[in-house]
Amino acid sequence: MAPMTAAGEEMHALVERLYPLCRSITGDGVRATLEIVGEYIPLQVNEVPTGTQVLDWTVPQEWNIRDAYIADPAGNRVVDFAASSLHVLGYSVPVSATMPLSELRAHLHTLPDHPAWVPYRTSYYTPEWGFCLAQKTLDALPDGEYEVRIDSTLTDGHLTYAEHVVPGQVTDEVIVSCHVCHPSLANDNLAGIAVATFLARALAQETPYYTYRFIYAPGTIGAITWLARNAERIERVKHGLVLACAGDPGQLTYKQSRRGDAEIDRVMRHVLEASERPHHVAEFTPYGYDERQFCSPGFDLGVGSLSRTPYAGYPEYHTSADNLDFVSPEAMADTLALCREAFALLDRNRRYVNLSPYGEPQLGRRGLYDALGGRSDTKQAQMAMLWVLNLSDGEHSLLDVAERSGLPFDTVATAAGALRDADLIKT
């Protein structure tokens, strides 16, 4: 089995393990998720107490749930949390009551356009309770008295997030962020967790130039909490990527940072185009995943977002149809491969200074032409050397050279390495 194919199967197996857990923005489901991820890579788990001020937000109470159901007049559980964590409105306050169906309907959420699917709904910051169910289930319910039970707690506790760091040659950082707050939704965002985890494992086998910091946090409040607690580190963050919806059958989509011309934006555009994968590059909008927190004007970090089909761009989004069959090993392997290609380019994208800038240096007496002998791309490699020499003025990066010359980045980077070894350029 090819390495990437094997990684795809392993990532799908991780998604399968995580799928049944009831996650939210706080609680034991997040901890259980991080404990499983911790079997793959070492994690530093952080607990932030309820009531902690984080930028303009406050860490909320912790939510946990043990059981929930609706029982019909005959005592049968017609909606059961044990069957799927999607069946309960996220952050539901506890309830234990008996009420007629007419009263219960106000607390039921369905998808009439997809009568067999169960929606995903939450009420994080408003005290509510409710259930989510298939429209066809609701249509089959007879009138009568229903027992309603949600065995949950909302108490002072903690918000939990985790980090994994792959040390680099420099302390400048690339952050990779994914969400750990969604319950049984395979693409959004368990596939993102899996790809991030296997990307971290792959980078740990190398000696990357940048330090890579992986952030596993609940959406919105988690990124805000991380930013609030890492003010002294923000200036080190040079690039970043939010991973989401990484396993569906759609084409790859890259959403640019707020800047639009950040280095990560240029790298992702270049790699996607060079790979000839079907893809789409989207402009930044202040809505979506946590790129909008990292790109808020006070931080304005160079952080984009990589997905396949973007959030809300597929009918299965935030429904029970976003299941284990909706994500594939092949799609996750492709997303992982693209990330590795992009970060390999990012790690090698340097600005050099020509140490012999007055006229063209004699390459032959330095053995550089001899080194090209016999290569099928000798002329291309020679042109790459000339382009690198000409644009090594401290202002142009190797990506600039590749784009201006029309040469493959790998060819340009190889040429730069040969010129550096010959003491003709330096960083």
NUDREN-431880 format. One record per residue (C-alpha): x, y, z; residue number from 1. Coordinates in steps of 0.2 Angstrom, whole numbers, plus 5000, padded with zeros to 4 digits. Layout:
N
+------+------+------+-----+
:    X :    Y :    Z : num :
+------+------+------+-----+
:    X :    Y :    Z : NUM :
...
+------+------+------+-----+
This chain:
427
+------+------+------+-----+
:    X :    Y :    Z : num :
+------+------+------+-----+
: 5000 : 5000 : 5000 :   1 :
: 5007 : 5017 : 4995 :   2 :
: 5012 : 5028 : 5010 :   3 :
: 4998 : 5041 : 5006 :   4 :
: 4985 : 5028 : 5003 :   5 :
: 4990 : 5020 : 5020 :   6 :
: 4989 : 5037 : 5028 :   7 :
: 4971 : 5040 : 5021 :   8 :
: 4965 : 5024 : 5028 :   9 :
: 4973 : 5028 : 5045 :  10 :
: 4965 : 5045 : 5045 :  11 :
: 4948 : 5038 : 5041 :  12 :
: 4950 : 5026 : 5056 :  13 :
: 4954 : 5040 : 5067 :  14 :
: 4938 : 5049 : 5061 :  15 :
: 4928 : 5033 : 5065 :  16 :
: 4935 : 5033 : 5083 :  17 :
: 4931 : 5051 : 5086 :  18 :
: 4914 : 5051 : 5077 :  19 :
: 4903 : 5044 : 5092 :  20 :
: 4909 : 5057 : 5105 :  21 :
: 4898 : 5071 : 5110 :  22 :
: 4909 : 5087 : 5108 :  23 :
: 4905 : 5105 : 5111 :  24 :
: 4914 : 5121 : 5115 :  25 :
: 4918 : 5114 : 5132 :  26 :
: 4916 : 5098 : 5142 :  27 :
: 4922 : 5080 : 5143 :  28 :
: 4919 : 5076 : 5125 :  29 :
: 4933 : 5088 : 5120 :  30 :
: 4944 : 5080 : 5133 :  31 :
: 4940 : 5063 : 5127 :  32 :
: 4944 : 5069 : 5109 :  33 :
: 4961 : 5076 : 5114 :  34 :
: 4965 : 5060 : 5123 :  35 :
: 4963 : 5050 : 5107 :  36 :
: 4973 : 5062 : 5097 :  37 :
: 4986 : 5061 : 5110 :  38 :
: 4989 : 5043 : 5106 :  39 :
: 4995 : 5049 : 5089 :  40 :
: 5005 : 5065 : 5094 :  41 :
: 5010 : 5072 : 5111 :  42 :
: 4998 : 5086 : 5116 :  43 :
: 5000 : 5100 : 5129 :  44 :
: 4982 : 5101 : 5135 :  45 :
: 4977 : 5118 : 5142 :  46 :
: 4962 : 5121 : 5154 :  47 :
: 4955 : 5139 : 5155 :  48 :
: 4943 : 5142 : 5169 :  49 :
: 4925 : 5148 : 5167 :  50 :
: 4924 : 5167 : 5169 :  51 :
: 4941 : 5171 : 5162 :  52 :
: 4941 : 5186 : 5151 :  53 :
: 4948 : 5183 : 5134 :  54 :
: 4948 : 5198 : 5123 :  55 :
: 4930 : 5204 : 5122 :  56 :
: 4923 : 5187 : 5127 :  57 :
: 4922 : 5177 : 5143 :  58 :
: 4925 : 5159 : 5145 :  59 :
: 4907 : 5151 : 5147 :  60 :
: 4902 : 5138 : 5159 :  61 :
: 4906 : 5120 : 5155 :  62 :
: 4893 : 5109 : 5147 :  63 :
: 4892 : 5090 : 5150 :  64 :
: 4878 : 5078 : 5146 :  65 :
: 4875 : 5060 : 5151 :  66 :
: 4858 : 5056 : 5143 :  67 :
: 4843 : 5063 : 5134 :  68 :
: 4827 : 5056 : 5126 :  69 :
: 4809 : 5059 : 5121 :  70 :
: 4798 : 5045 : 5125 :  71 :
: 4781 : 5043 : 5117 :  72 :
: 4764 : 5040 : 5126 :  73 :
: 4768 : 5021 : 5126 :  74 :
: 4785 : 5024 : 5134 :  75 :
: 4796 : 5021 : 5118 :  76 :
: 4811 : 5032 : 5115 :  77 :
: 4807 : 5040 : 5099 :  78 :
: 4822 : 5052 : 5100 :  79 :
: 4837 : 5046 : 5109 :  80 :
: 4854 : 5054 : 5113 :  81 :
: 4862 : 5037 : 5114 :  82 :
: 4859 : 5034 : 5096 :  83 :
: 4867 : 5051 : 5090 :  84 :
: 4874 : 5066 : 5099 :  85 :
: 4866 : 5076 : 5086 :  86 :
: 4849 : 5073 : 5093 :  87 :
: 4851 : 5086 : 5107 :  88 :
: 4852 : 5105 : 5105 :  89 :
: 4870 : 5108 : 5109 :  90 :
: 4872 : 5117 : 5127 :  91 :
: 4854 : 5112 : 5131 :  92 :
: 4850 : 5116 : 5149 :  93 :
: 4843 : 5101 : 5159 :  94 :
: 4825 : 5097 : 5158 :  95 :
: 4813 : 5083 : 5165 :  96 :
: 4795 : 5086 : 5161 :  97 :
: 4780 : 5078 : 5153 :  98 :
: 4771 : 5089 : 5140 :  99 :
: 4759 : 5087 : 5125 : 100 :
: 4766 : 5086 : 5107 : 101 :
: 4759 : 5103 : 5103 : 102 :
: 4770 : 5111 : 5117 : 103 :
: 4785 : 5100 : 5113 : 104 :
: 4785 : 5105 : 5095 : 105 :
: 4792 : 5122 : 5099 : 106 :
: 4808 : 5113 : 5105 : 107 :
: 4810 : 5102 : 5090 : 108 :
: 4822 : 5105 : 5075 : 109 :
: 4821 : 5097 : 5059 : 110 :
: 4825 : 5098 : 5040 : 111 :
: 4809 : 5098 : 5030 : 112 :
: 4819 : 5098 : 5014 : 113 :
: 4829 : 5083 : 5019 : 114 :
: 4816 : 5073 : 5029 : 115 :
: 4828 : 5058 : 5033 : 116 :
: 4842 : 5069 : 5040 : 117 :
: 4845 : 5076 : 5058 : 118 :
: 4851 : 5094 : 5059 : 119 :
: 4865 : 5100 : 5070 : 120 :
: 4860 : 5115 : 5081 : 121 :
: 4867 : 5124 : 5096 : 122 :
: 4863 : 5137 : 5109 : 123 :
: 4879 : 5141 : 5117 : 124 :
: 4876 : 5158 : 5124 : 125 :
: 4857 : 5158 : 5127 : 126 :
: 4849 : 5146 : 5140 : 127 :
: 4838 : 5134 : 5129 : 128 :
: 4834 : 5116 : 5127 : 129 :
: 4829 : 5106 : 5112 : 130 :
: 4830 : 5091 : 5102 : 131 :
: 4835 : 5088 : 5084 : 132 :
: 4826 : 5074 : 5074 : 133 :
: 4822 : 5069 : 5056 : 134 :
: 4806 : 5077 : 5049 : 135 :
: 4799 : 5059 : 5045 : 136 :
: 4801 : 5055 : 5063 : 137 :
: 4792 : 5070 : 5068 : 138 :
: 4778 : 5067 : 5055 : 139 :
: 4775 : 5050 : 5063 : 140 :
: 4773 : 5055 : 5081 : 141 :
: 4755 : 5054 : 5087 : 142 :
: 4747 : 5067 : 5098 : 143 :
: 4748 : 5063 : 5117 : 144 :
: 4759 : 5066 : 5132 : 145 :
: 4778 : 5064 : 5129 : 146 :
: 4791 : 5062 : 5142 : 147 :
: 4806 : 5074 : 5139 : 148 :
: 4822 : 5071 : 5148 : 149 :
: 4839 : 5080 : 5146 : 150 :
: 4852 : 5075 : 5159 : 151 :
: 4864 : 5089 : 5157 : 152 :
: 4874 : 5101 : 5168 : 153 :
: 4880 : 5119 : 5165 : 154 :
: 4893 : 5123 : 5179 : 155 :
: 4908 : 5132 : 5182 : 156 :
: 4922 : 5122 : 5174 : 157 :
: 4935 : 5125 : 5160 : 158 :
: 4937 : 5128 : 5141 : 159 :
: 4949 : 5115 : 5135 : 160 :
: 4961 : 5116 : 5120 : 161 :
: 4978 : 5108 : 5116 : 162 :
: 4994 : 5112 : 5106 : 163 :
: 5007 : 5101 : 5098 : 164 :
: 5024 : 5109 : 5093 : 165 :
: 5035 : 5103 : 5079 : 166 :
: 5052 : 5112 : 5083 : 167 :
: 5060 : 5120 : 5068 : 168 :
: 5077 : 5128 : 5064 : 169 :
: 5070 : 5145 : 5068 : 170 :
: 5057 : 5151 : 5081 : 171 :
: 5046 : 5159 : 5068 : 172 :
: 5030 : 5150 : 5068 : 173 :
: 5017 : 5142 : 5056 : 174 :
: 5001 : 5139 : 5065 : 175 :
: 4989 : 5125 : 5060 : 176 :
: 4972 : 5126 : 5068 : 177 :
: 4957 : 5114 : 5068 : 178 :
: 4941 : 5113 : 5078 : 179 :
: 4937 : 5101 : 5091 : 180 :
: 4919 : 5107 : 5095 : 181 :
: 4908 : 5098 : 5083 : 182 :
: 4899 : 5082 : 5088 : 183 :
: 4896 : 5068 : 5076 : 184 :
: 4900 : 5077 : 5060 : 185 :
: 4914 : 5068 : 5050 : 186 :
: 4919 : 5081 : 5037 : 187 :
: 4915 : 5096 : 5048 : 188 :
: 4927 : 5095 : 5057 : 189 :
: 4934 : 5077 : 5061 : 190 :
: 4942 : 5076 : 5044 : 191 :
: 4952 : 5092 : 5049 : 192 :
: 4957 : 5085 : 5065 : 193 :
: 4964 : 5069 : 5056 : 194 :
: 4973 : 5079 : 5043 : 195 :
: 4981 : 5091 : 5055 : 196 :
: 4986 : 5076 : 5066 : 197 :
: 4994 : 5066 : 5052 : 198 :
: 5002 : 5082 : 5045 : 199 :
: 5010 : 5085 : 5062 : 200 :
: 5017 : 5067 : 5062 : 201 :
: 5024 : 5069 : 5045 : 202 :
: 5033 : 5086 : 5049 : 203 :
: 5040 : 5078 : 5065 : 204 :
: 5050 : 5065 : 5053 : 205 :
: 5058 : 5080 : 5045 : 206 :
: 5068 : 5095 : 5051 : 207 :
: 5057 : 5109 : 5046 : 208 :
: 5064 : 5127 : 5044 : 209 :
: 5049 : 5135 : 5053 : 210 :
: 5042 : 5129 : 5070 : 211 :
: 5025 : 5122 : 5067 : 212 :
: 5012 : 5124 : 5081 : 213 :
: 4996 : 5114 : 5079 : 214 :
: 4981 : 5121 : 5089 : 215 :
: 4966 : 5110 : 5093 : 216 :
: 4952 : 5121 : 5100 : 217 :
: 4934 : 5124 : 5100 : 218 :
: 4928 : 5136 : 5086 : 219 :
: 4927 : 5155 : 5089 : 220 :
: 4929 : 5155 : 5108 : 221 :
: 4944 : 5143 : 5107 : 222 :
: 4954 : 5154 : 5094 : 223 :
: 4950 : 5169 : 5104 : 224 :
: 4956 : 5161 : 5120 : 225 :
: 4972 : 5156 : 5112 : 226 :
: 4975 : 5173 : 5105 : 227 :
: 4971 : 5181 : 5122 : 228 :
: 4983 : 5169 : 5130 : 229 :
: 4998 : 5170 : 5118 : 230 :
: 5000 : 5189 : 5115 : 231 :
: 5019 : 5188 : 5118 : 232 :
: 5020 : 5174 : 5104 : 233 :
: 5009 : 5183 : 5091 : 234 :
: 5024 : 5192 : 5083 : 235 :
: 5032 : 5175 : 5079 : 236 :
: 5017 : 5169 : 5069 : 237 :
: 5023 : 5172 : 5051 : 238 :
: 5010 : 5160 : 5042 : 239 :
: 4995 : 5150 : 5046 : 240 :
: 4982 : 5138 : 5040 : 241 :
: 4965 : 5133 : 5047 : 242 :
: 4960 : 5116 : 5041 : 243 :
: 4941 : 5111 : 5040 : 244 :
: 4930 : 5101 : 5029 : 245 :
: 4945 : 5091 : 5023 : 246 :
: 4937 : 5074 : 5018 : 247 :
: 4923 : 5077 : 5007 : 248 :
: 4923 : 5073 : 4988 : 249 :
: 4923 : 5091 : 4982 : 250 :
: 4938 : 5100 : 4975 : 251 :
: 4951 : 5109 : 4986 : 252 :
: 4946 : 5126 : 4991 : 253 :
: 4958 : 5139 : 4998 : 254 :
: 4952 : 5155 : 5006 : 255 :
: 4964 : 5168 : 5007 : 256 :
: 4969 : 5178 : 5022 : 257 :
: 4963 : 5196 : 5025 : 258 :
: 4979 : 5203 : 5017 : 259 :
: 4976 : 5193 : 5001 : 260 :
: 4995 : 5194 : 4997 : 261 :
: 5002 : 5186 : 5012 : 262 :
: 5015 : 5173 : 5009 : 263 :
: 5004 : 5158 : 5013 : 264 :
: 4991 : 5165 : 5000 : 265 :
: 5005 : 5165 : 4987 : 266 :
: 5011 : 5148 : 4992 : 267 :
: 4994 : 5140 : 4992 : 268 :
: 4989 : 5148 : 4975 : 269 :
: 5006 : 5142 : 4967 : 270 :
: 5005 : 5125 : 4974 : 271 :
: 4987 : 5122 : 4969 : 272 :
: 4990 : 5129 : 4951 : 273 :
: 5006 : 5119 : 4949 : 274 :
: 4998 : 5103 : 4955 : 275 :
: 4985 : 5104 : 4941 : 276 :
: 4972 : 5099 : 4954 : 277 :
: 4954 : 5105 : 4952 : 278 :
: 4953 : 5119 : 4964 : 279 :
: 4945 : 5136 : 4969 : 280 :
: 4954 : 5151 : 4977 : 281 :
: 4941 : 5162 : 4987 : 282 :
: 4943 : 5179 : 4993 : 283 :
: 4943 : 5183 : 5012 : 284 :
: 4927 : 5186 : 5021 : 285 :
: 4925 : 5189 : 5039 : 286 :
: 4914 : 5174 : 5041 : 287 :
: 4918 : 5156 : 5041 : 288 :
: 4930 : 5147 : 5052 : 289 :
: 4944 : 5154 : 5064 : 290 :
: 4954 : 5162 : 5050 : 291 :
: 4942 : 5177 : 5054 : 292 :
: 4949 : 5178 : 5072 : 293 :
: 4967 : 5176 : 5067 : 294 :
: 4964 : 5189 : 5053 : 295 :
: 4954 : 5201 : 5064 : 296 :
: 4962 : 5219 : 5061 : 297 :
: 4971 : 5220 : 5077 : 298 :
: 4981 : 5204 : 5073 : 299 :
: 4980 : 5203 : 5054 : 300 :
: 4990 : 5187 : 5053 : 301 :
: 4994 : 5179 : 5037 : 302 :
: 4982 : 5164 : 5040 : 303 :
: 4971 : 5157 : 5027 : 304 :
: 4959 : 5142 : 5027 : 305 :
: 4960 : 5126 : 5017 : 306 :
: 4945 : 5115 : 5014 : 307 :
: 4937 : 5104 : 5001 : 308 :
: 4919 : 5110 : 4999 : 309 :
: 4918 : 5126 : 5010 : 310 :
: 4907 : 5127 : 5025 : 311 :
: 4888 : 5128 : 5021 : 312 :
: 4893 : 5123 : 5003 : 313 :
: 4886 : 5106 : 5003 : 314 :
: 4869 : 5099 : 5008 : 315 :
: 4876 : 5087 : 5021 : 316 :
: 4884 : 5102 : 5030 : 317 :
: 4878 : 5102 : 5049 : 318 :
: 4867 : 5087 : 5047 : 319 :
: 4868 : 5068 : 5051 : 320 :
: 4872 : 5065 : 5032 : 321 :
: 4889 : 5072 : 5036 : 322 :
: 4894 : 5054 : 5042 : 323 :
: 4908 : 5042 : 5040 : 324 :
: 4902 : 5037 : 5022 : 325 :
: 4903 : 5056 : 5017 : 326 :
: 4922 : 5057 : 5020 : 327 :
: 4935 : 5046 : 5011 : 328 :
: 4953 : 5040 : 5014 : 329 :
: 4957 : 5046 : 4996 : 330 :
: 4950 : 5064 : 4999 : 331 :
: 4959 : 5066 : 5016 : 332 :
: 4975 : 5059 : 5009 : 333 :
: 4974 : 5072 : 4995 : 334 :
: 4971 : 5086 : 5007 : 335 :
: 4986 : 5080 : 5017 : 336 :
: 4997 : 5079 : 5002 : 337 :
: 4993 : 5097 : 4997 : 338 :
: 4997 : 5103 : 5014 : 339 :
: 5014 : 5094 : 5014 : 340 :
: 5018 : 5101 : 4996 : 341 :
: 5013 : 5119 : 5002 : 342 :
: 5023 : 5118 : 5018 : 343 :
: 5038 : 5111 : 5009 : 344 :
: 5038 : 5126 : 4997 : 345 :
: 5035 : 5138 : 5012 : 346 :
: 5050 : 5130 : 5021 : 347 :
: 5062 : 5133 : 5006 : 348 :
: 5056 : 5150 : 5001 : 349 :
: 5070 : 5161 : 5005 : 350 :
: 5077 : 5178 : 5000 : 351 :
: 5095 : 5178 : 4994 : 352 :
: 5108 : 5191 : 4991 : 353 :
: 5120 : 5189 : 4976 : 354 :
: 5138 : 5190 : 4982 : 355 :
: 5144 : 5193 : 4965 : 356 :
: 5132 : 5205 : 4958 : 357 :
: 5143 : 5215 : 4946 : 358 :
: 5141 : 5205 : 4930 : 359 :
: 5137 : 5187 : 4928 : 360 :
: 5149 : 5176 : 4938 : 361 :
: 5158 : 5163 : 4929 : 362 :
: 5149 : 5147 : 4933 : 363 :
: 5160 : 5135 : 4923 : 364 :
: 5175 : 5137 : 4934 : 365 :
: 5165 : 5134 : 4950 : 366 :
: 5160 : 5117 : 4942 : 367 :
: 5141 : 5122 : 4942 : 368 :
: 5139 : 5118 : 4923 : 369 :
: 5148 : 5102 : 4925 : 370 :
: 5136 : 5098 : 4939 : 371 :
: 5122 : 5099 : 4926 : 372 :
: 5129 : 5088 : 4914 : 373 :
: 5119 : 5074 : 4908 : 374 :
: 5103 : 5080 : 4915 : 375 :
: 5087 : 5080 : 4904 : 376 :
: 5083 : 5097 : 4910 : 377 :
: 5100 : 5105 : 4909 : 378 :
: 5094 : 5121 : 4900 : 379 :
: 5080 : 5123 : 4912 : 380 :
: 5092 : 5121 : 4927 : 381 :
: 5105 : 5133 : 4919 : 382 :
: 5091 : 5146 : 4917 : 383 :
: 5086 : 5144 : 4935 : 384 :
: 5103 : 5148 : 4941 : 385 :
: 5104 : 5164 : 4930 : 386 :
: 5087 : 5169 : 4936 : 387 :
: 5091 : 5166 : 4955 : 388 :
: 5107 : 5176 : 4953 : 389 :
: 5098 : 5190 : 4944 : 390 :
: 5084 : 5192 : 4957 : 391 :
: 5094 : 5188 : 4973 : 392 :
: 5094 : 5206 : 4979 : 393 :
: 5087 : 5203 : 4996 : 394 :
: 5070 : 5208 : 4990 : 395 :
: 5064 : 5194 : 4979 : 396 :
: 5060 : 5177 : 4986 : 397 :
: 5062 : 5160 : 4977 : 398 :
: 5044 : 5160 : 4974 : 399 :
: 5046 : 5177 : 4966 : 400 :
: 5059 : 5169 : 4955 : 401 :
: 5048 : 5154 : 4950 : 402 :
: 5033 : 5165 : 4946 : 403 :
: 5043 : 5178 : 4936 : 404 :
: 5053 : 5165 : 4926 : 405 :
: 5039 : 5152 : 4924 : 406 :
: 5051 : 5139 : 4930 : 407 :
: 5045 : 5125 : 4943 : 408 :
: 5049 : 5130 : 4961 : 409 :
: 5059 : 5114 : 4964 : 410 :
: 5070 : 5118 : 4950 : 411 :
: 5073 : 5136 : 4956 : 412 :
: 5076 : 5130 : 4974 : 413 :
: 5088 : 5117 : 4968 : 414 :
: 5098 : 5130 : 4958 : 415 :
: 5098 : 5141 : 4974 : 416 :
: 5105 : 5127 : 4984 : 417 :
: 5119 : 5124 : 4971 : 418 :
: 5123 : 5143 : 4971 : 419 :
: 5123 : 5144 : 4990 : 420 :
: 5135 : 5130 : 4991 : 421 :
: 5147 : 5139 : 4979 : 422 :
: 5146 : 5154 : 4990 : 423 :
: 5138 : 5164 : 4976 : 424 :
: 5122 : 5169 : 4986 : 425 :
: 5118 : 5170 : 5004 : 426 :
: 5102 : 5173 : 5015 : 427 :
+------+------+------+-----+
